[in-house]
Amino acid sequence: MEKNLDVITIGRSSVDLYGAQVGGRLEDMGSFQKYIGGSPTNMAAGTARLGLKSGLITRVGDEHMGRFIREELEKEGVDVRGVKTDPERLTALVLLGIRDEQRFPLIFYRENCADMALCEDDIDESFIAESRALVVTGTHLSHPKTESAVLKAIDLARKHGSRIGLDIDYRPNLWGLAGHGDGESRFIESARVTAKLQSHLNLFDLVVGTEEEFHIAGGSTDTIKALRAVRAVSSATLVCKRGAAGAVAFTDAIPDSLDDGESGPGFPIEVFNVLGAGDGFMSGLIKGWLEDAPWPKSLEYANACGAFAVSRHGCTPAYPSLEELEFFLARGVRRKALRNDRELEQIHWATNRHNDWSTMRVFAFDHRMQLEAMDGATPERIGQFKLLCLKATLDVQNGQKGYGILCDNRLGRQALHAASGSGLWIGRPVEWPGSRPLTLEPELGLDYGGLGEWALENVVKVLCFCHPDDTAAMRAEQEATISRLFSAARRNRLEFLLEIIPSKAGPVNDDTTATLIRRFYEIGIFPDWWKLEPMVSAAAWEKTCAAINDNDPNTRGIVVLGLDAPEAELEASFKVAARYPLVKGFAVGRTIFGEVARGWMKGDTADADAVTEMAHRYRRLCDIWDAARNAAREKLI
């Protein structure tokens, strides 16, 4: 059978609630960040980020947190056919904190949780057969029911010629050896646990653990003795993690010193958070293992991935993409606190974004002052009209990818909230309409803390009327606002769209937009998206695209705005823009809703007619864009 997958992991899955505050007790945490967790889940996502085709076998609950895990895994590119939904049990939760450099308190909420109900019936032979490797973790050997499921998976993997690895992943708490408040404990001696592990060690081709984990597997707190005890029952390659001292691999007999094992280069970085570091390490190790790389190279991958993990907040979110890993290995450590290395963090952010937005057909109805100026408009009426705009968008989208909206919160809150979870790209404006110098909507607050209330699927959109000939004072004020906003967006894990309209601030030529773009990159602004005026000349587009690609080859791209242009003008501008792959689509508003809104506000147009007409106009623009892009592609062919 063809091997469509590189690795399948099996075992725990949970939602990790990480304390957002650092340096305090878990009792004093005021807020938490939500991530996926559980060693096999982290490894499945970590290996997927490194370019491997990974799958996961686990169980989640039939509730919001179970759906969260499934959706996050899908976004990471993990095959979730092996993720079963348990109709009776809840998804596991873990509360974690960063107390200081040595203490990382955590509480497991795993009483009768979904993944501990994993059973033999959940193991699909055809799924196992597709994978080149199976990696299991020790926790699921702690209970007869989950143990039988793991052993079935191992038998099937062996039957179909797959490699089999074990991450010992010893948590005394999860073997019933420590109380609920001792989730941080990493080692308690137990003859029972040692016997259980040793009864299965012969099944594996690769066994990985910390020194303490080999102590439990080998039944001795002398690491060399423990490794030799494991070697007595297993011919697997043994990889022993040694913390700051790196890791060593043993393929044959265990020598008298750990230093005599095969090792890879380490990385002198600042330790911020050790939680999940082993899963990051394992992700890199699996990459090298499946490449048949020499063990020193595999350990270099593993050490680098572990270095990323200990320097960032969270487990899976800390792991690198393949591009990020390759960049890091080529460039090396510049700042020991990797999370404060701006160049590295930009690559991390840009190469780990979720969702495919390679096509953008955006209905922009985030307008405020234009609607407020219409006869018959009130805040309530405008809000109702924006719901009609959303209805028209959804009618055109019809569940397909590549559609989106721009909608504000102040007047369009109902539509904005209703759009959540619809599959639409959602941009949300923050500028005060028409402001120059740029000011922002008051609801953001003076510290922009209002962004902390935003849904993570919302994209921060800001419009700036700027020009290369602006006075020094104007430039400094606007750049300071955008810099603070960009930093706040990143801190809140929100994508950022920067819209610039120089034609409203001065005359433009082929260099105007490109000059502005280069300046924003120069001051450290790396938008995920650019929203730009249509440009007629090829020279202007080429200079603009070069300004972006020279500074951020991983940008999401450009959307073209409309400026209330008639359809014929938009069609002409689309034909020019579509020639450039960096342009992903359009974000147009008044061309679609302007005339309809004026009639509806005065009471001359019924709701259904307004929706029908806007859907017609929006669909027309979508068709025009798609035709322009297809024509451009055909010319390239």
LUMTI-882768 format. One record per residue (C-alpha): x, y, z. Coordinates in nm, 2 decimals, padded with zeros to 4 digits. Layout:
N
<<X Y Z>>
...
END
This chain:
637
<<00.00 00.00 00.00>>
<<00.12 00.35 -00.08>>
<<00.24 00.54 00.22>>
<<00.05 00.87 00.20>>
<<00.15 00.98 00.56>>
<<00.50 01.02 00.71>>
<<00.40 00.97 01.08>>
<<00.10 00.90 01.30>>
<<00.10 00.99 01.66>>
<<-00.13 00.83 01.92>>
<<-00.24 00.93 02.27>>
<<-00.33 01.24 02.46>>
<<-00.51 01.55 02.33>>
<<-00.61 01.85 02.54>>
<<-00.68 02.21 02.54>>
<<-00.40 02.40 02.71>>
<<-00.50 02.71 02.90>>
<<-00.17 02.90 02.95>>
<<-00.15 03.17 03.21>>
<<-00.09 03.50 03.02>>
<<00.09 03.65 03.31>>
<<00.45 03.55 03.37>>
<<00.63 03.54 03.71>>
<<00.33 03.47 03.94>>
<<00.15 03.18 04.10>>
<<-00.11 02.99 03.90>>
<<-00.36 03.11 04.17>>
<<-00.29 03.47 04.06>>
<<-00.33 03.43 03.69>>
<<-00.59 03.68 03.56>>
<<-00.62 03.55 03.20>>
<<-00.52 03.26 02.98>>
<<-00.42 03.19 02.62>>
<<-00.59 02.89 02.47>>
<<-00.38 02.64 02.26>>
<<-00.40 02.27 02.16>>
<<-00.19 02.04 02.38>>
<<-00.11 01.69 02.48>>
<<00.22 01.54 02.36>>
<<00.10 01.34 02.06>>
<<-00.12 01.63 01.95>>
<<00.18 01.87 01.98>>
<<00.40 01.63 01.78>>
<<00.15 01.59 01.51>>
<<00.13 01.96 01.46>>
<<00.50 02.01 01.51>>
<<00.59 01.76 01.24>>
<<00.33 01.90 01.00>>
<<00.49 02.25 01.04>>
<<00.82 02.09 00.94>>
<<00.67 01.96 00.61>>
<<00.58 01.61 00.71>>
<<00.25 01.46 00.64>>
<<00.12 01.37 00.99>>
<<-00.19 01.22 01.14>>
<<-00.32 01.18 01.49>>
<<-00.52 00.91 01.67>>
<<-00.70 01.03 01.98>>
<<-01.04 01.11 02.12>>
<<-01.20 01.45 02.18>>
<<-01.53 01.55 02.33>>
<<-01.85 01.64 02.14>>
<<-01.83 02.00 02.25>>
<<-01.66 02.33 02.18>>
<<-01.31 02.23 02.30>>
<<-01.32 01.91 02.10>>
<<-01.41 02.10 01.79>>
<<-01.14 02.35 01.87>>
<<-00.87 02.08 01.87>>
<<-01.00 01.92 01.55>>
<<-01.02 02.26 01.37>>
<<-00.67 02.37 01.49>>
<<-00.52 02.04 01.37>>
<<-00.68 02.08 01.03>>
<<-00.54 02.43 01.00>>
<<-00.20 02.29 01.09>>
<<-00.23 02.04 00.81>>
<<-00.27 01.73 01.03>>
<<-00.48 01.44 00.90>>
<<-00.76 01.41 01.16>>
<<-00.93 01.09 01.03>>
<<-00.80 00.92 01.35>>
<<-00.95 01.18 01.58>>
<<-01.27 01.03 01.72>>
<<-01.55 01.22 01.88>>
<<-01.66 01.08 02.21>>
<<-02.03 01.14 02.27>>
<<-02.01 01.10 02.65>>
<<-01.68 01.24 02.77>>
<<-01.53 01.59 02.78>>
<<-01.21 01.70 02.61>>
<<-00.92 01.71 02.85>>
<<-00.80 02.05 02.98>>
<<-00.47 02.15 03.12>>
<<-00.40 02.48 03.32>>
<<-00.04 02.59 03.30>>
<<00.17 02.88 03.42>>
<<00.53 03.02 03.40>>
<<00.62 03.09 03.77>>
<<00.99 03.15 03.70>>
<<01.29 02.99 03.52>>
<<01.25 02.67 03.71>>
<<00.89 02.63 03.81>>
<<00.60 02.57 03.57>>
<<00.29 02.48 03.76>>
<<00.02 02.28 03.58>>
<<-00.31 02.11 03.66>>
<<-00.44 01.82 03.45>>
<<-00.82 01.80 03.41>>
<<-00.83 01.45 03.28>>
<<-01.08 01.26 03.50>>
<<-01.26 01.02 03.26>>
<<-01.16 01.25 02.97>>
<<-01.22 01.17 02.61>>
<<-00.87 01.06 02.51>>
<<-00.85 00.81 02.79>>
<<-01.15 00.62 02.64>>
<<-00.95 00.54 02.33>>
<<-01.01 00.18 02.25>>
<<-00.92 -00.09 02.00>>
<<-01.22 -00.01 01.79>>
<<-01.07 00.34 01.73>>
<<-00.77 00.19 01.55>>
<<-00.83 00.17 01.17>>
<<-00.59 -00.07 01.00>>
<<-00.61 00.11 00.67>>
<<-00.51 00.44 00.83>>
<<-00.22 00.29 01.01>>
<<-00.10 00.12 00.69>>
<<-00.08 00.45 00.52>>
<<00.20 00.58 00.75>>
<<00.57 00.53 00.74>>
<<00.60 00.56 01.11>>
<<00.39 00.54 01.43>>
<<00.49 00.73 01.74>>
<<00.33 00.65 02.08>>
<<00.36 00.81 02.42>>
<<00.39 00.64 02.75>>
<<00.08 00.79 02.92>>
<<-00.15 00.57 02.72>>
<<00.02 00.26 02.85>>
<<-00.10 00.35 03.20>>
<<-00.46 00.21 03.16>>
<<-00.56 -00.13 03.02>>
<<-00.81 00.01 02.77>>
<<-00.58 00.27 02.61>>
<<-00.29 00.02 02.64>>
<<-00.48 -00.23 02.43>>
<<-00.55 00.04 02.17>>
<<-00.18 00.14 02.15>>
<<-00.07 -00.23 02.12>>
<<-00.31 -00.29 01.84>>
<<-00.18 00.01 01.66>>
<<00.18 -00.11 01.71>>
<<00.09 -00.46 01.58>>
<<-00.06 -00.31 01.27>>
<<00.23 -00.07 01.21>>
<<00.47 -00.36 01.23>>
<<00.25 -00.57 01.00>>
<<00.26 -00.29 00.74>>
<<00.63 -00.22 00.76>>
<<00.62 00.10 00.96>>
<<00.88 00.23 01.20>>
<<00.77 00.26 01.56>>
<<00.89 00.51 01.81>>
<<00.82 00.57 02.18>>
<<00.83 00.90 02.37>>
<<00.84 00.78 02.73>>
<<00.66 01.11 02.83>>
<<00.65 01.02 03.20>>
<<00.41 01.22 03.41>>
<<00.37 01.06 03.76>>
<<00.04 01.24 03.80>>
<<-00.11 01.06 03.50>>
<<00.00 00.72 03.64>>
<<-00.18 00.79 03.96>>
<<00.14 00.85 04.16>>
<<00.09 01.22 04.25>>
<<-00.20 01.43 04.35>>
<<-00.39 01.68 04.14>>
<<-00.17 01.97 04.26>>
<<00.15 01.79 04.16>>
<<00.11 01.80 03.78>>
<<00.45 01.96 03.75>>
<<00.62 01.66 03.90>>
<<00.84 01.48 03.65>>
<<00.98 01.18 03.85>>
<<00.86 00.95 04.12>>
<<01.01 00.60 04.14>>
<<00.76 00.32 04.08>>
<<00.84 -00.05 04.02>>
<<00.49 -00.09 03.87>>
<<00.55 00.18 03.60>>
<<00.90 00.04 03.53>>
<<00.77 -00.31 03.48>>
<<00.49 -00.19 03.25>>
<<00.73 00.01 03.03>>
<<00.99 -00.27 03.02>>
<<00.73 -00.52 02.91>>
<<00.68 -00.31 02.59>>
<<01.02 -00.16 02.52>>
<<01.11 -00.44 02.28>>
<<00.84 -00.32 02.04>>
<<01.01 00.00 01.94>>
<<01.28 00.11 01.69>>
<<01.33 00.44 01.87>>
<<01.29 00.52 02.24>>
<<01.32 00.89 02.35>>
<<01.32 01.03 02.70>>
<<01.48 01.26 02.95>>
<<01.73 01.13 03.20>>
<<01.45 01.10 03.45>>
<<01.23 00.92 03.20>>
<<01.50 00.67 03.14>>
<<01.53 00.63 03.51>>
<<01.17 00.51 03.53>>
<<01.21 00.30 03.22>>
<<01.53 00.14 03.34>>
<<01.44 00.12 03.71>>
<<01.75 00.31 03.83>>
<<01.83 00.67 03.91>>
<<02.18 00.61 03.77>>
<<02.14 00.71 03.41>>
<<02.40 00.48 03.27>>
<<02.26 00.18 03.46>>
<<01.90 00.28 03.35>>
<<02.00 00.30 02.98>>
<<02.18 -00.04 03.01>>
<<01.86 -00.19 03.16>>
<<01.66 -00.05 02.87>>
<<01.92 -00.18 02.63>>
<<01.89 -00.53 02.78>>
<<01.53 -00.55 02.66>>
<<01.54 -00.33 02.35>>
<<01.75 -00.30 02.04>>
<<01.60 00.04 01.96>>
<<01.81 00.36 01.91>>
<<01.79 00.53 02.25>>
<<01.79 00.91 02.26>>
<<01.85 01.07 02.60>>
<<01.76 01.43 02.65>>
<<02.00 01.61 02.89>>
<<01.85 01.96 02.91>>
<<02.10 02.24 02.86>>
<<02.37 01.97 02.78>>
<<02.18 01.87 02.46>>
<<02.09 01.51 02.38>>
<<02.27 01.19 02.29>>
<<02.18 00.89 02.08>>
<<02.29 00.53 02.14>>
<<02.25 00.28 01.86>>
<<02.45 00.00 02.02>>
<<02.59 -00.08 02.36>>
<<02.57 00.19 02.63>>
<<02.92 00.34 02.70>>
<<03.05 00.44 03.04>>
<<02.97 00.81 02.98>>
<<02.68 00.99 02.83>>
<<02.93 01.21 02.65>>
<<03.04 00.92 02.44>>
<<02.70 00.90 02.26>>
<<02.63 01.06 01.93>>
<<02.53 01.42 01.98>>
<<02.43 01.72 01.77>>
<<02.50 02.09 01.81>>
<<02.32 02.27 02.08>>
<<02.19 02.63 02.09>>
<<02.27 02.88 02.37>>
<<01.93 03.04 02.43>>
<<01.74 03.18 02.72>>
<<01.50 02.94 02.88>>
<<01.15 03.10 02.92>>
<<00.91 02.80 02.93>>
<<01.01 02.43 02.93>>
<<00.65 02.31 02.89>>
<<00.61 02.14 02.55>>
<<00.98 02.16 02.48>>
<<01.01 01.78 02.46>>
<<00.74 01.76 02.20>>
<<00.91 02.03 01.99>>
<<01.24 01.83 02.03>>
<<01.06 01.51 01.92>>
<<00.91 01.68 01.62>>
<<01.26 01.78 01.49>>
<<01.39 01.43 01.58>>
<<01.11 01.26 01.38>>
<<01.20 01.47 01.08>>
<<01.56 01.36 01.09>>
<<01.47 01.00 01.17>>
<<01.24 00.97 00.87>>
<<01.50 01.14 00.65>>
<<01.75 00.87 00.75>>
<<01.97 01.16 00.85>>
<<02.28 01.08 01.06>>
<<02.19 01.11 01.43>>
<<02.40 01.42 01.48>>
<<02.19 01.59 01.21>>
<<01.87 01.46 01.35>>
<<01.97 01.58 01.69>>
<<02.05 01.92 01.55>>
<<01.69 01.95 01.41>>
<<01.56 01.83 01.75>>
<<01.78 02.07 01.96>>
<<01.68 02.36 01.74>>
<<01.30 02.28 01.76>>
<<01.34 02.24 02.14>>
<<01.52 02.57 02.16>>
<<01.23 02.75 01.99>>
<<00.98 02.58 02.23>>
<<01.17 02.69 02.55>>
<<01.19 03.04 02.43>>
<<00.82 03.11 02.36>>
<<00.48 03.10 02.52>>
<<00.27 02.79 02.46>>
<<00.36 02.45 02.31>>
<<00.24 02.40 01.95>>
<<00.23 02.78 01.88>>
<<00.61 02.79 01.96>>
<<00.72 02.53 01.71>>
<<00.89 02.64 01.39>>
<<00.79 02.60 01.03>>
<<01.04 02.43 00.80>>
<<01.14 02.77 00.65>>
<<01.19 02.91 01.00>>
<<01.41 02.61 01.10>>
<<01.62 02.63 00.79>>
<<01.67 03.01 00.84>>
<<01.77 02.96 01.20>>
<<02.02 02.68 01.13>>
<<02.18 02.89 00.86>>
<<02.19 03.22 01.05>>
<<02.24 03.10 01.41>>
<<02.15 03.26 01.74>>
<<02.15 03.65 01.74>>
<<01.95 03.70 02.06>>
<<01.93 03.44 02.33>>
<<01.57 03.53 02.39>>
<<01.44 03.40 02.06>>
<<01.10 03.54 02.12>>
<<01.26 03.89 02.11>>
<<01.45 03.83 01.78>>
<<01.24 04.05 01.55>>
<<01.37 03.89 01.23>>
<<01.31 03.54 01.35>>
<<00.97 03.62 01.50>>
<<00.85 03.78 01.17>>
<<00.94 03.45 00.99>>
<<00.77 03.25 01.26>>
<<00.45 03.46 01.24>>
<<00.44 03.47 00.86>>
<<00.51 03.11 00.79>>
<<00.27 02.96 01.05>>
<<-00.05 03.15 00.96>>
<<-00.36 02.95 00.90>>
<<-00.60 02.93 00.61>>
<<-00.56 02.97 00.24>>
<<-00.65 03.32 00.12>>
<<-00.49 03.30 -00.22>>
<<-00.81 03.44 -00.36>>
<<-00.98 03.74 -00.20>>
<<-01.33 03.86 -00.31>>
<<-01.42 04.10 -00.04>>
<<-01.74 04.30 00.00>>
<<-01.64 04.61 00.20>>
<<-01.92 04.76 00.39>>
<<-01.71 04.90 00.68>>
<<-01.81 05.25 00.57>>
<<-01.94 05.47 00.84>>
<<-01.95 05.84 00.75>>
<<-02.07 05.77 00.40>>
<<-02.37 05.59 00.53>>
<<-02.43 05.83 00.81>>
<<-02.46 06.11 00.55>>
<<-02.74 05.94 00.37>>
<<-03.10 06.06 00.40>>
<<-03.29 05.85 00.65>>
<<-02.98 05.70 00.81>>
<<-02.97 05.63 01.18>>
<<-02.72 05.41 01.37>>
<<-03.00 05.15 01.40>>
<<-03.09 05.16 01.03>>
<<-02.72 05.14 00.93>>
<<-02.68 04.83 01.15>>
<<-02.98 04.67 00.99>>
<<-02.85 04.75 00.64>>
<<-02.51 04.60 00.72>>
<<-02.69 04.28 00.81>>
<<-02.84 04.29 00.46>>
<<-02.49 04.33 00.31>>
<<-02.38 04.02 00.50>>
<<-02.68 03.83 00.37>>
<<-02.58 03.93 00.02>>
<<-02.22 03.82 00.08>>
<<-02.33 03.48 00.21>>
<<-02.56 03.43 -00.08>>
<<-02.28 03.47 -00.32>>
<<-02.02 03.28 -00.11>>
<<-02.25 02.98 -00.07>>
<<-02.00 02.80 00.14>>
<<-01.71 02.84 -00.10>>
<<-01.36 02.96 -00.02>>
<<-01.21 03.29 -00.11>>
<<-01.48 03.53 00.00>>
<<-01.48 03.80 00.27>>
<<-01.61 04.11 00.42>>
<<-01.49 04.44 00.58>>
<<-01.73 04.53 00.85>>
<<-01.70 04.77 01.15>>
<<-01.81 04.72 01.51>>
<<-01.95 05.06 01.59>>
<<-02.23 05.06 01.34>>
<<-02.21 04.70 01.21>>
<<-02.18 04.50 01.53>>
<<-02.46 04.26 01.46>>
<<-02.33 04.18 01.11>>
<<-01.97 04.15 01.24>>
<<-02.07 03.90 01.51>>
<<-02.30 03.71 01.28>>
<<-02.02 03.66 01.03>>
<<-01.81 03.47 01.28>>
<<-01.76 03.10 01.19>>
<<-01.91 03.15 00.84>>
<<-01.58 03.08 00.65>>
<<-01.56 03.44 00.54>>
<<-01.24 03.64 00.57>>
<<-01.33 03.92 00.82>>
<<-01.15 04.25 00.82>>
<<-01.25 04.51 01.09>>
<<-01.15 04.88 01.06>>
<<-01.00 05.08 01.34>>
<<-00.94 05.42 01.19>>
<<-01.17 05.71 01.27>>
<<-01.33 05.78 00.92>>
<<-01.16 06.05 00.72>>
<<-00.90 06.13 00.99>>
<<-00.56 06.29 00.89>>
<<-00.35 06.27 01.09>>
<<-00.47 05.92 01.17>>
<<-00.68 05.87 01.48>>
<<-00.85 05.55 01.58>>
<<-01.20 05.45 01.69>>
<<-01.24 05.54 02.06>>
<<-01.35 05.18 02.15>>
<<-00.99 05.06 02.11>>
<<-00.89 05.27 02.41>>
<<-00.58 05.48 02.46>>
<<-00.36 05.17 02.50>>
<<-00.54 04.98 02.22>>
<<-00.64 04.73 02.48>>
<<-00.98 04.69 02.31>>
<<-00.81 04.45 02.06>>
<<-00.80 04.20 02.34>>
<<-01.17 04.16 02.31>>
<<-01.16 04.08 01.93>>
<<-01.22 03.73 01.79>>
<<-00.90 03.59 01.65>>
<<-01.05 03.55 01.31>>
<<-01.08 03.93 01.28>>
<<-00.81 04.11 01.08>>
<<-00.71 04.46 01.21>>
<<-00.76 04.70 00.91>>
<<-00.64 05.05 00.93>>
<<-00.66 05.32 00.66>>
<<-00.40 05.59 00.64>>
<<-00.41 05.89 00.41>>
<<-00.03 05.94 00.37>>
<<00.21 06.07 00.10>>
<<00.59 06.07 00.06>>
<<00.57 06.46 00.07>>
<<00.40 06.47 00.41>>
<<00.56 06.71 00.66>>
<<00.79 06.55 00.91>>
<<00.54 06.62 01.19>>
<<00.25 06.45 00.99>>
<<00.47 06.15 00.90>>
<<00.60 06.11 01.26>>
<<00.25 06.12 01.41>>
<<00.09 05.88 01.17>>
<<00.38 05.64 01.18>>
<<00.38 05.63 01.56>>
<<00.01 05.54 01.56>>
<<00.05 05.27 01.31>>
<<00.35 05.13 01.49>>
<<00.17 05.11 01.82>>
<<-00.13 04.95 01.65>>
<<00.08 04.69 01.46>>
<<00.25 04.59 01.79>>
<<-00.08 04.56 01.97>>
<<-00.23 04.35 01.69>>
<<00.07 04.10 01.70>>
<<00.05 04.09 02.08>>
<<-00.32 03.99 02.05>>
<<-00.25 03.73 01.77>>
<<-00.44 03.93 01.51>>
<<-00.35 03.97 01.15>>
<<-00.30 04.33 01.02>>
<<-00.41 04.50 00.70>>
<<-00.26 04.84 00.61>>
<<-00.46 05.04 00.36>>
<<-00.28 05.35 00.22>>
<<-00.44 05.61 -00.01>>
<<-00.18 05.86 -00.12>>
<<-00.40 06.02 -00.39>>
<<-00.61 06.19 -00.13>>
<<-00.30 06.36 00.02>>
<<-00.11 06.47 -00.29>>
<<-00.02 06.39 -00.65>>
<<00.09 06.04 -00.74>>
<<00.33 05.88 -00.98>>
<<00.47 05.54 -01.05>>
<<00.70 05.56 -00.74>>
<<00.45 05.70 -00.48>>
<<00.30 05.38 -00.34>>
<<00.63 05.18 -00.35>>
<<00.80 05.46 -00.17>>
<<00.54 05.45 00.11>>
<<00.56 05.08 00.14>>
<<00.94 05.07 00.17>>
<<00.91 05.33 00.45>>
<<00.67 05.13 00.65>>
<<00.89 04.82 00.63>>
<<01.19 05.04 00.73>>
<<01.02 05.13 01.06>>
<<00.93 04.77 01.13>>
<<00.57 04.74 01.01>>
<<00.51 04.41 00.83>>
<<00.14 04.40 00.74>>
<<-00.01 04.06 00.66>>
<<-00.21 04.24 00.40>>
<<-00.18 04.56 00.19>>
<<-00.50 04.73 00.06>>
<<-00.40 04.96 -00.23>>
<<-00.55 05.20 -00.48>>
<<-00.57 05.07 -00.84>>
<<-00.27 05.16 -01.04>>
<<-00.29 05.20 -01.42>>
<<00.07 05.16 -01.52>>
<<00.27 04.84 -01.52>>
<<00.57 05.03 -01.39>>
<<00.37 05.14 -01.08>>
<<00.26 04.78 -01.01>>
<<00.60 04.64 -01.07>>
<<00.77 04.89 -00.83>>
<<00.50 04.83 -00.57>>
<<00.53 04.45 -00.58>>
<<00.91 04.47 -00.57>>
<<00.89 04.69 -00.26>>
<<00.68 04.42 -00.08>>
<<00.87 04.12 -00.21>>
<<01.21 04.27 -00.12>>
<<01.11 04.31 00.24>>
<<00.85 04.04 00.31>>
<<00.84 03.74 00.07>>
<<00.59 03.58 00.30>>
<<00.32 03.85 00.29>>
<<-00.04 03.74 00.24>>
<<-00.06 03.98 -00.05>>
<<-00.25 04.28 -00.19>>
<<-00.62 04.36 -00.23>>
<<-00.73 04.64 -00.46>>
<<-00.98 04.89 -00.33>>
<<-01.26 05.05 -00.54>>
<<-01.30 05.42 -00.44>>
<<-01.67 05.41 -00.56>>
<<-01.55 05.36 -00.91>>
<<-01.81 05.24 -01.17>>
<<-01.80 04.88 -01.27>>
<<-01.63 04.95 -01.61>>
<<-01.34 05.13 -01.44>>
<<-01.30 04.85 -01.19>>
<<-01.30 04.59 -01.47>>
<<-01.02 04.78 -01.64>>
<<-00.82 04.81 -01.31>>
<<-00.88 04.44 -01.23>>
<<-00.73 04.34 -01.57>>
<<-00.41 04.53 -01.49>>
<<-00.38 04.41 -01.12>>
<<-00.46 04.05 -01.20>>
<<-00.13 04.02 -01.39>>
<<00.06 04.03 -01.07>>
<<00.05 03.72 -00.85>>
<<00.10 03.93 -00.53>>
<<-00.25 04.08 -00.59>>
<<-00.50 03.83 -00.44>>
<<-00.82 04.01 -00.52>>
<<-01.03 04.31 -00.44>>
<<-01.21 04.48 -00.15>>
<<-01.49 04.69 -00.30>>
<<-01.79 04.85 -00.13>>
<<-01.98 05.15 -00.26>>
<<-01.98 05.02 -00.62>>
<<-02.19 04.73 -00.47>>
<<-02.40 04.90 -00.20>>
<<-02.40 05.27 -00.27>>
<<-02.71 05.31 -00.49>>
<<-02.89 05.04 -00.30>>
<<-02.82 05.20 00.04>>
<<-02.96 05.54 -00.07>>
<<-03.28 05.38 -00.18>>
<<-03.31 05.15 00.12>>
<<-03.24 05.43 00.37>>
<<-03.53 05.64 00.23>>
<<-03.76 05.34 00.24>>
<<-03.79 05.30 -00.14>>
<<-03.62 04.96 -00.15>>
<<-03.74 04.64 00.03>>
<<-03.50 04.42 00.23>>
<<-03.52 04.13 -00.01>>
<<-03.47 04.36 -00.31>>
<<-03.17 04.52 -00.15>>
<<-03.01 04.18 -00.09>>
<<-03.08 04.06 -00.44>>
<<-02.94 04.37 -00.60>>
<<-02.62 04.38 -00.39>>
<<-02.57 04.00 -00.44>>
<<-02.60 04.06 -00.82>>
<<-02.35 04.34 -00.82>>
<<-02.11 04.16 -00.59>>
<<-02.13 03.84 -00.80>>
<<-02.06 04.04 -01.11>>
<<-01.74 04.18 -00.96>>
<<-01.64 03.83 -00.84>>
<<-01.69 03.70 -01.20>>
<<-01.49 04.00 -01.34>>
<<-01.20 03.94 -01.11>>
<<-01.20 03.56 -01.17>>
<<-01.20 03.62 -01.55>>
<<-00.92 03.87 -01.52>>
<<-00.71 03.64 -01.31>>
<<-00.77 03.34 -01.53>>
<<-00.68 03.54 -01.84>>
<<-00.36 03.65 -01.68>>
<<-00.27 03.29 -01.59>>
<<-00.34 03.18 -01.94>>
<<-00.10 03.44 -02.08>>
<<00.17 03.31 -01.84>>
<<00.12 02.96 -01.97>>
END
